[in-house]
């Protein structure tokens, strides 16, 4: 943040906070981009994707007559999570995939990471956990030793800037079979966490699932989500 203050000719943080309180949106955006942590990688917490492929998608294939799967990646950072999800869905359905419509909404509070996510270009280090067949099928190597997501997978994901503390109705007009909200609540106090969990509950379809980070918890006496296994909850 000191570089921001120097650039603006400010002597201390008090001057900067005064500017933020005046709701200067350019500076609020800069502050958000500086403060949020965006470390992530593909196929993070692989048990979630195993559960998606072994439990959720078979349930959808058996019971979902519309063949439309709505998924929300809340706090999607630079896109690794929603793109991995799109790959998992494509890999599960295989030649049956054209019969299905997978709609993945990916939101984050930081415009910087959303720009990177939309570009869909990643370093080799970021993709190291992907199954080898997925690397071949869903990525293409480009200049500089980097990899780009193929258009087929990019088309499955829509990116939007969104603050999880803002009203949600527009975001979840169509409720979701799956919501990923992983490693986001680390920024919040307990009351805010409880409020967010209850708002996410309203965004999930009955029978749908919530994935959170393994270092996070849902207070069971404060939420109607049913605990399934570590970091996985269901709306029943």
C-alpha atoms as one frame of an Amber mdcrd trajectory, in Angstrom:
protein
   0.000   0.000   0.000   2.923   2.377   0.550   3.473   2.560  -3.204  -0.145
   3.705  -3.624   0.315   6.442  -1.020   3.551   7.587  -2.631   1.924   7.719
  -6.056  -0.906   9.863  -4.687   1.422  12.141  -2.714  -0.118  11.246   0.627
   1.838  11.341   3.862   0.020   8.636   5.835  -2.794   6.081   5.820  -5.162
   8.470   7.599  -5.341  10.638   4.497  -6.002   7.568   2.375  -8.756   6.280
   4.684 -10.418   9.693   4.500 -10.480   9.357   0.719 -11.915   5.830   0.942
 -14.678   7.047   3.258 -15.696   9.507   0.562 -16.476   6.407  -1.539 -13.985
   7.129  -4.277 -14.739   3.993  -6.328 -11.400   3.997  -8.148  -9.538   3.935
  -4.849 -11.904   1.370  -3.324 -11.166  -0.916  -6.274  -7.421  -0.368  -5.813
  -7.689  -1.126  -2.104  -9.609  -4.360  -2.743  -7.069  -5.498  -5.322  -4.213
  -4.827  -2.897  -5.751  -6.504   0.152  -7.295  -9.676  -1.258  -5.243 -12.870
  -1.364  -5.518 -14.754  -4.650  -3.236 -17.759  -4.327  -4.872 -20.746  -5.993
  -4.223 -23.514  -8.509  -6.043 -26.064 -10.640  -7.605 -29.150  -9.036  -7.283
 -27.672  -5.548  -8.816 -29.866  -2.815  -9.237 -32.798  -5.167 -11.719 -34.575
  -2.869 -14.286 -31.960  -3.915 -13.917 -32.878  -7.568 -14.030 -36.567  -6.692
 -17.317 -35.946  -4.844 -18.600 -33.913  -7.786 -17.907 -36.749 -10.221 -18.853
 -39.696  -7.987 -21.920 -38.286  -6.210 -23.295 -35.018  -7.582 -23.087 -35.585
 -11.318 -24.553 -39.117 -11.137 -27.412 -37.639  -9.090 -27.932 -34.982 -11.732
 -27.835 -37.511 -14.539 -30.466 -39.611 -12.790 -32.827 -36.865 -11.591 -32.275
 -33.660 -13.581 -34.775 -33.760 -16.436 -33.836 -30.278 -17.694 -30.211 -31.359
 -18.214 -29.118 -27.889 -17.049 -26.483 -27.698 -14.310 -26.035 -24.344 -12.578
 -22.874 -23.881 -10.531 -21.610 -20.799  -8.720 -17.916 -20.305  -7.994 -18.035
 -17.532  -5.367 -14.629 -15.958  -4.818 -13.274 -17.514  -7.998  -9.966 -15.612
  -7.941  -8.038 -16.001 -11.216 -10.306 -18.713 -12.620  -8.624 -21.985 -11.731
 -11.609 -23.223  -9.707 -14.405 -22.676 -12.257 -12.276 -23.923 -15.134 -11.388
 -27.087 -13.189 -15.097 -27.551 -12.503 -15.921 -27.219 -16.204 -13.228 -29.781
 -17.013 -14.605 -32.215 -14.410 -18.106 -31.956 -15.866 -16.886 -32.436 -19.419
 -14.738 -35.389 -18.382 -17.631 -37.056 -16.539 -20.177 -36.797 -19.340 -17.764
 -37.456 -22.199 -19.670 -38.078 -25.425 -22.942 -37.345 -23.558 -21.866 -33.782
 -22.810 -23.680 -32.193 -25.830 -26.949 -33.313 -24.213 -26.201 -31.152 -21.155
 -25.833 -27.435 -20.485 -23.356 -26.575 -17.747 -23.568 -22.945 -16.658 -20.838
 -21.824 -14.284 -21.059 -18.337 -12.788 -17.686 -17.227 -11.412 -17.593 -14.110
  -9.241 -14.956 -12.207  -7.315 -14.596  -8.824  -5.675 -11.308  -8.090  -7.463
 -11.416  -6.844 -11.040  -7.708  -7.610 -11.440  -8.135 -11.348 -10.928 -11.276
 -11.462 -13.057  -9.323  -9.933 -15.926  -6.711 -12.655 -15.547  -9.411 -15.319
 -15.320 -11.043 -14.148 -18.539  -7.660 -14.227 -20.284  -7.354 -17.899 -19.207
  -3.551 -18.100 -19.489  -1.595 -19.895 -16.771   1.915 -20.887 -15.765   2.913
 -24.561 -15.716   3.168 -24.482 -11.916  -0.539 -23.695 -11.671  -1.647 -26.733
 -13.695   0.659 -29.357 -12.199  -2.132 -31.115 -10.246  -4.365 -31.663 -13.260
  -4.657 -35.228 -14.589  -2.343 -35.639 -17.605  -5.252 -36.388 -19.937  -6.947
 -33.144 -18.884  -3.817 -31.145 -19.659  -3.791 -32.586 -23.155  -7.513 -32.165
 -23.780  -8.309 -28.844 -22.119  -5.101 -26.800 -22.428  -2.907 -25.660 -25.261
   0.692 -24.592 -24.846   1.497 -21.067 -26.002   4.547 -18.815 -26.117   6.600
 -18.387 -22.962   5.913 -21.876 -21.652   2.388 -20.856 -20.640  -0.898 -22.667
 -21.145  -4.268 -21.387 -22.325  -7.673 -22.902 -21.605  -9.354 -24.205 -24.755
 -12.384 -22.301 -25.992 -14.735 -25.211 -25.297 -14.061 -24.891 -21.549 -13.920
 -21.083 -21.562 -17.428 -21.027 -22.992 -18.755 -22.820 -19.908 -17.783 -20.011
 -17.514 -19.179 -16.492 -17.100 -17.172 -14.051 -14.968 -18.729 -11.179 -13.015
 -17.509  -8.806 -10.319 -19.543  -9.294  -7.167 -19.252  -8.544  -3.455 -20.689
 -11.383  -1.376 -22.052  -8.823   1.086 -24.204  -7.222  -1.628 -27.821  -8.293
  -2.255 -27.889 -11.645  -4.044 -31.215 -11.967  -5.931 -29.804 -11.077  -9.366
 -26.901 -13.479  -8.873 -29.035 -16.477  -7.962 -32.180 -15.918 -10.026 -31.680
 -19.559 -11.000 -30.631 -21.407  -7.871 -27.561 -23.589  -7.961 -27.004 -27.306
  -7.657 -23.475 -26.558  -6.440 -21.867 -23.511  -4.835 -18.115 -23.302  -4.306
 -17.203 -20.744  -1.644 -13.770 -21.936  -0.628 -11.197 -20.029   1.396 -13.318
 -16.872   1.269 -14.633 -16.726   4.826 -11.131 -16.301   6.235 -11.680 -12.566
   5.695 -14.818 -12.397   7.863 -15.699 -12.372  11.566 -17.976 -15.130  12.861
 -21.222 -13.171  12.611 -20.458 -12.238   8.998 -19.570 -15.856   8.225 -22.919
 -17.006   9.616 -24.753 -14.369   7.596 -22.943 -15.388   4.417 -23.630 -19.097
   4.964 -27.338 -18.399   5.363 -27.360 -16.272   2.215 -25.632 -19.084   0.330
 -28.224 -21.491   1.676 -30.885 -19.457  -0.104 -28.852 -19.584  -3.315 -28.660
 -23.402  -3.351 -31.403 -25.608  -4.755 -32.972 -28.152  -2.379 -30.671 -31.157
  -2.483 -27.797 -28.993  -3.716 -24.330 -28.739  -2.217 -21.968 -26.172  -0.720
 -18.195 -26.625  -0.836 -16.065 -24.567   1.561 -12.349 -24.569   2.360 -10.920
 -27.280   4.616  -9.775 -24.643   7.096 -13.326 -23.266   7.315 -16.385 -24.491
   9.195 -20.143 -24.022   9.234 -21.672 -23.597  12.687 -24.363 -26.255  12.614
 -26.585 -24.495  15.156 -26.544 -21.362  12.984 -27.278 -22.968   9.610 -29.727
 -25.387   8.018 -27.018 -26.986   5.875 -26.487 -30.679   6.588 -22.904 -31.784
   7.159 -21.909 -34.463   4.625 -18.136 -34.756   5.059 -15.275 -32.329   5.697
 -15.881 -29.081   3.761 -19.030 -30.433   2.004 -22.593 -29.540   3.058 -26.031
 -30.173   1.569 -29.296 -28.273   1.549 -31.993 -30.773   2.516
